Amino acid sequence: MTQPVSLIVNQSPVPRFAVGPTKAREPHLAVVYATASGEVVCFDGRPLGPGQQVFSKYRTRYEVDMRPQHRSAVLRNNPLVSRDGVHAFEVNISFTFRVDGWKGAEEFVRAGLTDPLPLVHGHLVSLFHGAGQLFSIEDSFGLQRHLNQLCATPANLPQGLLVDGCRASVRPDTKALAFLESLIDADWKERRDSAEHVPAVGGAHRGGQLDAIKQGYEIESTKRQADSFAGMLTNSEGLIRHYLVTHPGDAAGAFEMSRQLEAARMATAELQNQRALGLFTVMAEKGLIVAGDLDLLRQQLTGQVGLATGGHVPLSATATPALPGARPWDAPAAQLTVAPAPAQQQPAQGQAPAPVYEPTLVVPVQSDAAPASAPAPAAFSGAALIYLVLDESLDRGCLDELNRGLASLHSALSGAPAVSAALRLCVLGMAAATEVRLPLDTVLPSTRTPILTGRPGRSYTHAFRTLQALLRQDVALVKTQRTQVLRPIVLLLTGGVPDEGPGWRAAYAELVDQGGNSIAPHLIALGLGGAEASAVRTLATRPEFGFRAAPHQDAASAAHSVAAFLRDTIVGYGQRLGAGDPQFTLTAPDGFRAAEDAL
């Protein structure tokens, strides 16, 4: 509030014996008389004449200023709080007040006011009281319009004052202003970031396209380089030749690598010869062999005993004979053929004989009659690739049975090197995504046992895509070892319907299409639990390759039968390969029947 204001500019006693004219008044002043008892009167603002003063009952003369008084004030002690009840508005008021005519002068003198400003201030505070609660702190202009509407009409106060010309100016206080500025800054930042987002997204897309183009060129370059060195990088000599091509100025380094390689081979051969000789000596001392057998045994043991005693390089100069007419992929007789089952697996009387399949290699049938005594077949020198695709979405009981079966299979193969030598085993866990539980490898005592892990989902499409990628990689890798490769065999176990419905058929067709895929596998399908017989039949590449558990058989019991089936089938196949017979025997698991019969 501004400095105090006094509207009574003069207060004097009324003279009794005045001589001469009466004191005149100024135009903006009103003369008010008061008696000793407090009676107040104003004679139209005119002073009394000399004669009137002598006999007058009025004792005091007041001169009241009636000019408009312009003032301003800030509502600090009584701030207007906003709608949220926390923030407040800062209100500046400019106003005008004056004595409202002669009657107002009488009332003003009668009120006995010395400073009218507190009275006017109280009037404005009461007029504006509670108005801030109608508006949010962001709407200061709305409050300003409302306050100006409230004080637009002149107000007559009982003390003879007239208040008019009131104007209010409103803004948030310091705390609220800082809050609003933070909101404005945040909004500006959001708008700026949104504007910058568009070119940033465009730049990211353009950068991604450039990276994709560069990556494509790098892939093509790597592929061309791999094709160029495809026939060179299959052995140690090829790696040395590759080094000499890429480092033509370092012929001495390449020669040193070749010398070290030859020295390592000679040292390994010498070590294996010493071990083989020691084994011969022990066997001769214990009477396990006779002199007539030494030449034959040495020819066999220099190649095989070296492996049994820890060597990995065959020492025999006589290579294992290959199967006549056998070529891994391009043989026209690549279809499976049926052969009689071994004597120990002959079916019971009245039961249909079990089919025996030869996966890839077929020994041509001679047109002439067979001689009376045929020579014993040589051990198979190639590699049979077997992939187990097992459903990991089965319940815990089924997974436990399968894990026990995998452990039993691992023990059987790792304990019989002659059986596992011709086999390469890979185990995949199938769920929403297919994961490798055992990479393709020969099962040795040092090979880890695969373990299935329970996971949700079941995607055939992902399993077939994973299989197709692994087959390309694994077949190429095995071929680099100069090893014959039989057409892969896939044994797939499913316990329900796939998540993608029938959408898996395209990926399946690409996997097993022998016309467009030179490494298309034979697929044996096994179904239990909620698996559909029609889907199992479709998955099998031949009708007799699909098996479905009996409807009354519980899932855990069916999984136990599958585990035994996998172990016996794979171990039996390895035994036949070791005996030189590449035929593949297949019988249904216990409690299963052909899926085609279950339709």
C-alpha positions in Angstrom: 0.0 0.0 0.0 1.3 3.6 -0.8 1.8 6.4 1.7 -1.2 7.5 3.9 -3.6 10.0 2.4 -5.5 12.7 4.4 -8.6 14.2 2.8 -9.3 16.8 5.6 -6.9 19.5 4.6 -8.0 21.9 7.3 -9.7 21.7 10.7 -10.3 24.9 12.7 -12.8 26.3 15.3 -15.6 28.5 14.1 -14.8 32.2 15.1 -17.4 34.0 17.1 -16.5 37.6 16.6 -15.1 37.6 13.2 -14.4 41.0 11.6 -14.4 41.3 7.9 -15.4 38.8 5.3 -15.6 35.1 6.0 -12.8 32.9 4.8 -13.8 31.6 1.3 -13.3 28.0 0.2 -11.4 26.6 -2.8 -13.6 25.0 -5.5 -12.4 21.4 -4.8 -13.1 21.8 -1.0 -16.3 21.2 0.8 -16.8 23.0 4.1 -18.3 20.9 6.8 -19.4 22.1 10.3 -19.7 20.0 13.4 -21.4 20.8 16.8 -19.9 20.0 20.2 -22.4 17.1 20.4 -21.2 15.6 17.1 -23.9 16.9 14.8 -22.4 17.3 11.3 -23.8 19.5 8.5 -22.6 20.8 5.1 -24.4 23.8 3.6 -23.8 22.8 0.0 -20.2 23.1 0.8 -20.5 26.9 1.5 -19.0 28.5 4.5 -21.1 30.4 7.1 -21.4 34.1 6.9 -20.0 36.4 9.7 -23.4 36.9 11.3 -24.2 33.2 11.1 -21.0 32.4 12.9 -21.8 34.7 15.9 -25.0 32.9 16.8 -24.1 29.5 15.3 -24.1 26.3 17.4 -21.3 24.8 15.3 -17.9 24.8 17.0 -15.5 23.2 14.4 -15.0 23.8 10.7 -13.6 21.1 8.4 -12.4 21.6 4.8 -12.6 18.2 2.9 -10.7 17.6 -0.3 -13.1 16.2 -3.0 -10.5 15.7 -5.7 -9.9 12.1 -7.1 -7.0 10.3 -5.6 -5.1 7.8 -7.8 -3.3 5.0 -6.0 -1.9 1.5 -6.6 -1.5 -1.5 -4.4 -0.2 -5.2 -4.4 -2.1 -7.9 -2.6 0.7 -9.5 -0.7 -0.7 -10.1 2.7 -3.9 -11.6 1.1 -2.7 -13.5 -2.0 -5.1 -15.1 -4.3 -4.4 -18.9 -4.2 -5.0 -20.9 -7.5 -7.2 -23.9 -8.0 -4.5 -26.4 -7.0 -4.3 -24.8 -3.5 -0.5 -24.5 -3.7 0.5 -21.8 -6.1 -0.6 -18.2 -5.8 -1.2 -15.2 -8.1 0.5 -11.8 -7.7 -2.2 -9.1 -8.1 -1.4 -5.4 -8.8 -4.3 -3.0 -8.5 -4.6 0.6 -9.6 -7.7 2.5 -8.5 -9.2 5.9 -7.9 -11.2 7.1 -4.9 -12.7 10.4 -3.8 -15.3 12.0 -1.5 -18.7 11.6 -3.0 -20.0 15.2 -3.0 -21.3 17.3 -0.1 -23.2 14.4 1.4 -20.1 12.3 1.2 -18.1 15.0 2.9 -20.6 15.0 5.8 -20.3 11.2 6.1 -16.5 11.3 5.8 -16.3 13.9 8.6 -18.8 12.0 10.7 -16.7 8.7 10.2 -13.7 10.5 11.7 -11.3 8.9 9.2 -7.7 10.2 9.0 -6.5 7.8 6.2 -9.1 6.3 3.8 -6.6 3.9 2.1 -7.1 1.0 4.6 -10.8 1.3 4.0 -10.4 1.2 0.2 -7.9 -1.6 0.5 -10.3 -3.7 2.7 -13.1 -3.1 0.2 -10.9 -4.5 -2.7 -9.7 -7.5 -0.7 -13.2 -8.5 0.2 -14.3 -7.9 -3.4 -11.5 -10.2 -4.8 -11.7 -12.8 -2.0 -11.7 -16.5 -3.3 -11.5 -15.4 -6.9 -8.2 -17.2 -7.5 -9.7 -20.6 -6.7 -11.7 -20.5 -9.9 -8.6 -20.5 -12.1 -5.6 -22.7 -12.6 -2.1 -21.2 -12.1 -1.6 -21.3 -15.9 -4.7 -19.1 -16.5 -3.6 -15.8 -15.0 -5.2 -13.9 -17.8 -8.5 -15.5 -17.1 -8.3 -14.3 -13.4 -7.3 -10.9 -14.6 -10.4 -10.5 -16.7 -12.6 -11.8 -13.9 -11.2 -9.3 -11.4 -11.6 -6.4 -13.8 -15.2 -7.4 -14.2 -15.7 -7.4 -10.5 -14.4 -3.9 -10.0 -15.7 -2.3 -13.2 -18.8 -0.8 -11.4 -18.0 2.2 -9.1 -18.5 1.4 -5.5 -20.1 3.8 -2.9 -18.7 3.1 0.6 -20.7 4.0 3.7 -18.0 6.5 4.8 -18.8 8.8 1.9 -16.2 7.5 -0.5 -16.6 6.6 -4.1 -14.2 4.0 -5.5 -13.9 3.7 -9.3 -11.4 3.4 -12.1 -10.1 0.1 -10.7 -7.8 -2.1 -12.9 -6.1 -5.3 -11.9 -3.0 -6.9 -13.4 -2.4 -10.6 -12.5 0.6 -12.9 -13.0 1.9 -16.0 -11.1 4.0 -15.4 -8.1 7.8 -16.2 -8.2 7.3 -19.9 -7.3 4.5 -20.5 -9.7 6.3 -18.6 -12.4 9.3 -20.9 -12.1 7.0 -23.9 -12.3 5.3 -22.5 -15.5 8.7 -21.7 -17.0 9.7 -25.3 -16.5 6.5 -26.5 -18.2 7.2 -24.2 -21.1 10.8 -25.3 -21.4 9.6 -29.0 -21.4 7.1 -28.3 -24.1 9.7 -26.5 -26.2 12.1 -29.4 -25.7 9.4 -31.9 -26.7 8.6 -29.9 -29.9 12.3 -29.5 -30.7 13.0 -33.1 -30.1 10.0 -34.1 -32.3 11.2 -31.9 -35.1 14.8 -33.3 -34.8 13.3 -36.9 -34.7 12.2 -36.8 -38.3 15.7 -36.1 -39.8 17.3 -38.4 -37.3 15.0 -41.3 -38.3 15.7 -40.5 -42.0 19.4 -40.5 -41.3 19.2 -43.8 -39.4 17.3 -45.4 -42.3 19.8 -44.1 -44.8 22.7 -45.2 -42.6 21.1 -48.7 -42.3 20.7 -48.9 -46.0 24.4 -48.0 -46.6 25.5 -50.5 -43.9 23.3 -53.2 -45.6 24.9 -52.5 -49.0 28.4 -52.6 -47.5 27.6 -55.8 -45.7 26.2 -57.3 -48.9 29.5 -56.5 -50.7 31.5 -57.9 -47.8 29.4 -61.1 -47.9 29.9 -61.4 -51.6 33.6 -60.8 -51.3 33.9 -63.4 -48.5 31.9 -65.9 -50.5 34.1 -65.4 -53.6 37.2 -65.8 -51.4 35.8 -68.9 -49.8 35.0 -70.3 -53.3 38.5 -69.5 -54.5 40.1 -71.4 -51.6 37.4 -74.1 -51.3 39.8 -76.8 -52.6 42.8 -75.5 -50.8 41.7 -75.3 -47.2 40.7 -78.9 -46.6 43.9 -79.9 -44.9 47.1 -78.6 -43.3 48.9 -78.4 -46.7 46.0 -76.4 -48.1 46.3 -73.9 -45.2 50.0 -73.5 -45.9 49.3 -72.9 -49.6 46.6 -70.3 -48.6 49.2 -68.5 -46.5 51.7 -68.5 -49.3 49.1 -67.1 -51.7 48.1 -64.3 -49.3 51.7 -63.6 -48.2 53.8 -64.2 -51.4 56.8 -62.4 -49.9 57.1 -64.9 -47.0 58.1 -68.1 -48.7 60.5 -68.8 -45.9 57.7 -68.7 -43.4 55.6 -71.1 -45.5 58.5 -73.5 -45.8 59.0 -73.4 -42.0 55.4 -74.2 -41.5 55.6 -77.2 -43.9 58.8 -78.4 -42.1 57.1 -78.2 -38.7 54.0 -80.0 -40.0 56.2 -82.9 -41.3 58.1 -83.0 -38.1 54.9 -83.2 -36.0 53.6 -86.0 -38.2 56.8 -88.0 -37.9 56.8 -87.6 -34.1 53.1 -88.7 -33.9 53.8 -91.7 -36.1 56.8 -92.7 -34.1 54.8 -92.4 -30.8 52.0 -94.5 -32.2 54.4 -97.1 -33.5 56.0 -97.4 -30.1 52.6 -97.8 -28.4 51.6 -100.5 -31.0 54.9 -102.3 -30.5 54.4 -102.3 -26.8 50.9 -103.7 -27.1 52.2 -106.5 -29.5 54.8 -107.4 -27.0 52.4 -107.7 -24.1 49.9 -109.7 -26.2 52.8 -112.1 -27.3 54.1 -112.5 -23.7 50.6 -113.4 -22.4 50.1 -115.9 -25.1 47.2 -114.0 -26.7 48.7 -114.4 -30.2 50.8 -117.0 -32.0 53.6 -116.4 -34.4 51.4 -117.2 -37.5 49.1 -114.4 -36.6 51.7 -111.7 -36.3 51.8 -110.5 -39.9 48.0 -110.3 -40.2 47.6 -108.7 -36.8 50.2 -106.1 -37.4 48.5 -105.0 -40.6 45.3 -104.6 -38.7 46.6 -103.2 -35.5 49.0 -100.6 -36.9 45.9 -98.8 -38.0 43.4 -99.6 -35.3 45.5 -100.2 -32.2 47.1 -96.8 -32.6 43.6 -95.3 -32.1 43.0 -97.6 -29.1 46.2 -96.5 -27.4 45.5 -92.7 -27.8 46.7 -92.0 -31.4 44.5 -90.3 -34.0 46.5 -90.8 -37.2 46.2 -94.3 -38.8 49.6 -95.8 -39.4 48.7 -98.7 -41.7 49.8 -98.1 -45.3 46.8 -100.2 -46.5 43.7 -98.0 -46.7 40.3 -99.4 -45.7 38.6 -100.5 -48.9 35.6 -98.5 -50.0 32.2 -100.0 -50.8 32.1 -100.8 -54.6 30.2 -98.3 -56.6 29.4 -96.0 -53.6 29.4 -92.3 -54.1 28.0 -90.0 -51.4 25.5 -87.8 -53.2 25.2 -88.4 -57.0 24.6 -92.1 -57.1 21.4 -92.8 -59.0 20.5 -95.5 -56.5 20.0 -93.1 -53.7 16.6 -94.4 -52.8 16.1 -96.5 -49.7 15.9 -100.2 -50.4 14.5 -102.9 -48.2 16.7 -105.8 -47.1 16.0 -108.8 -44.8 16.5 -108.2 -41.1 19.4 -109.8 -39.2 18.8 -113.2 -37.7 18.6 -111.9 -34.2 15.8 -109.5 -35.2 13.6 -112.0 -37.1 9.9 -111.3 -36.4 7.7 -113.8 -34.7 5.6 -116.2 -36.7 2.6 -114.4 -38.3 4.2 -110.9 -37.9 5.2 -108.8 -40.9 9.0 -108.6 -41.3 10.6 -105.3 -40.2 11.9 -103.2 -43.1 15.6 -102.6 -43.3 16.7 -99.5 -45.1 20.0 -98.5 -46.7 20.1 -94.7 -46.4 22.3 -93.7 -49.3 24.9 -96.2 -50.4 23.6 -99.2 -52.3 25.8 -102.1 -53.3 24.9 -103.0 -56.9 23.4 -106.5 -57.4 25.5 -108.7 -59.6 23.7 -110.4 -62.5 25.7 -113.6 -62.3 25.2 -116.1 -59.5 27.1 -115.3 -56.3 30.1 -117.5 -55.6 29.8 -120.2 -53.0 31.9 -118.3 -50.4 31.8 -114.5 -50.6 34.5 -112.5 -48.9 33.6 -110.7 -45.6 32.6 -107.1 -46.2 35.1 -104.4 -45.2 34.3 -101.9 -42.5 32.5 -98.8 -43.7 34.9 -95.9 -44.1 32.5 -93.0 -44.5 30.3 -91.1 -42.1 26.5 -91.4 -41.3 25.0 -88.1 -40.1 22.2 -88.6 -37.6 20.2 -85.7 -36.2 17.8 -86.0 -33.2 15.2 -83.3 -33.1 13.4 -83.7 -29.7 10.4 -81.7 -28.4 11.4 -79.7 -25.3 7.9 -78.5 -24.7 6.9 -81.9 -23.2 6.3 -82.3 -19.5 9.0 -82.9 -17.0 8.4 -86.7 -16.8 8.9 -87.1 -20.6 12.0 -84.9 -20.6 13.5 -87.0 -17.7 12.9 -90.2 -19.7 14.5 -88.7 -22.8 17.5 -87.3 -20.9 18.1 -90.8 -19.4 17.8 -92.2 -22.9 20.4 -89.7 -24.2 22.7 -90.5 -21.4 22.4 -94.3 -22.2 23.0 -93.6 -25.9 26.1 -91.6 -25.0 27.5 -94.3 -22.8 26.9 -97.0 -25.4 28.6 -95.1 -28.2 31.5 -93.6 -26.2 32.2 -97.1 -24.7 32.4 -98.7 -28.2 34.7 -96.7 -30.5 34.4 -99.2 -33.3 30.6 -98.6 -33.3 30.7 -94.8 -33.0 33.5 -94.3 -35.5 31.2 -94.2 -38.5 28.5 -92.1 -36.8 28.2 -88.4 -36.4 25.5 -87.5 -33.9 23.7 -84.1 -33.4 21.0 -83.4 -30.9 18.6 -80.4 -31.2 16.0 -79.2 -28.7 12.8 -78.0 -30.3 10.5 -75.4 -28.8 9.5 -71.9 -29.9 13.1 -71.7 -31.1 15.3 -74.7 -31.9 18.7 -74.8 -30.0 21.7 -77.1 -30.5 22.2 -79.4 -27.5 25.0 -81.4 -29.1 26.9 -80.2 -32.2 27.5 -82.8 -34.9 30.4 -84.9 -33.8 31.7 -88.5 -33.2 30.6 -89.5 -29.7 33.8 -90.2 -27.6 34.3 -90.5 -23.8 35.3 -86.8 -23.8 32.1 -85.7 -25.6 29.6 -84.1 -23.3 26.2 -85.7 -22.7 23.4 -83.6 -24.3 20.7 -82.5 -21.8 17.2 -81.3 -22.8 15.7 -78.3 -21.1 12.0 -77.7 -20.7 10.9 -74.6 -22.7 7.5 -73.4 -24.0 6.3 -73.3 -27.6 6.7 -75.7 -30.6 7.8 -74.4 -34.0 8.3 -76.8 -36.8 9.3 -74.0 -39.1 12.2 -72.9 -36.9 13.3 -76.5 -36.5 13.4 -77.1 -40.3 15.2 -73.8 -41.0 17.8 -74.7 -38.3 18.2 -78.2 -39.7 18.7 -76.9 -43.3 21.4 -74.5 -42.1 23.2 -77.1 -40.0 23.1 -79.7 -42.8 24.8 -77.3 -45.3 27.5 -76.5 -42.7 28.0 -80.0 -41.4 28.1 -81.8 -44.7 30.6 -79.4 -46.1 32.8 -79.8 -42.9 32.7 -83.6 -43.0 33.5 -83.6 -46.7 36.7 -81.5 -46.0 37.9 -84.5 -44.0 37.8 -86.5 -47.3 35.2 -88.8 -45.9 32.2 -90.4 -47.6 29.0 -88.9 -46.4 25.7 -90.8 -46.4 22.4 -89.0 -46.8 21.6 -87.6 -43.4 18.9 -89.2 -41.2 16.7 -87.0 -39.0 14.6 -88.5 -36.2 12.0 -86.0 -35.0 9.9 -86.4 -31.9 6.8 -84.2 -31.3 4.3 -84.1 -28.5 1.6 -81.8 -29.9 0.6 -79.5 -32.7 2.9 -76.7 -33.9 2.3 -73.0 -32.9 2.2 -71.9 -36.6 -0.5 -74.3 -37.6 0.0 -75.6 -41.2 2.5 -72.8 -41.9 5.5 -75.1 -41.5 4.9 -77.0 -44.7 6.9 -74.7 -46.9 10.0 -75.0 -44.8 9.5 -78.7 -44.6 9.3 -79.0 -48.4 12.5 -77.0 -48.8 14.3 -79.3 -46.3 13.3 -82.7 -47.9 13.2 -81.8 -51.6 15.8 -84.1 -53.0 15.5 -82.4 -56.4 16.4 -78.9 -55.3 18.4 -79.8 -52.2 21.4 -82.1 -52.6 21.6 -82.7 -48.9 17.9 -83.5 -48.3 17.7 -85.9 -45.3 15.5 -88.9 -44.7 13.1 -87.9 -41.9 11.6 -90.4 -39.4 8.7 -88.9 -37.4 7.6 -90.0 -33.9 4.4 -88.6 -32.3 3.1 -88.9 -28.7 0.7 -87.1 -26.5 -1.3 -84.5 -28.5 0.6 -85.0 -31.8 -1.8 -85.5 -34.8 -1.3 -88.7 -36.7 -1.9 -86.9 -40.0 0.9 -84.4 -39.2 3.3 -87.3 -38.2 2.5 -89.1 -41.5 3.2 -85.9 -43.4 6.5 -85.2 -41.6 7.8 -88.7 -42.5 9.5 -88.8 -45.9 8.2 -92.3 -46.4 4.9 -93.8 -45.1 6.8 -96.5 -43.1 8.9 -93.7 -41.4 6.0 -92.3 -39.3 5.0 -93.8 -35.9 2.3 -92.7 -33.5 2.0 -93.8 -29.8 -1.2 -95.7 -29.0 -4.0 -93.5 -27.7 -4.1 -95.2 -24.3 -0.4 -94.9 -23.7 0.7 -92.1 -21.3 3.2 -89.6 -22.5 6.0 -90.6 -20.0 5.7 -94.3 -21.0 5.8 -93.3 -24.7 8.9 -91.2 -24.1 10.6 -94.1 -22.4 9.9 -96.3 -25.5 11.2 -93.5 -27.7 14.4 -93.3 -25.7 15.0 -97.0 -26.0 14.2 -96.9 -29.7 16.7 -94.1 -30.3 19.5 -95.9 -28.4 18.9 -99.3 -30.0 18.4 -98.0 -33.6 21.5 -95.8 -33.6 23.8 -98.3 -31.8 22.6 -101.1 -34.1 23.2 -99.0 -37.2 26.7 -98.2 -36.0 27.4 -101.9 -35.5 26.3 -102.7 -39.0 28.4 -99.9 -40.5 31.4 -101.2 -38.5 30.7 -104.7 -40.1 30.6 -103.1 -43.6 26.8 -103.2 -43.9 25.4 -99.7 -44.6 21.8 -101.0 -44.5 19.5 -99.2 -42.0 17.1 -101.3 -40.0 13.9 -99.6 -38.6 11.3 -101.1 -36.3 8.5 -99.3 -34.5 9.1 -98.3 -30.8 7.3 -100.3 -28.2 3.7 -99.3 -28.0 3.8 -97.3 -31.3 2.2 -98.1 -34.6 2.5 -96.7 -38.1 1.0 -93.2 -38.3 -0.6 -94.2 -41.6 -2.6 -96.9 -39.8 -3.7 -94.4 -37.1 -5.4 -92.1 -39.6 
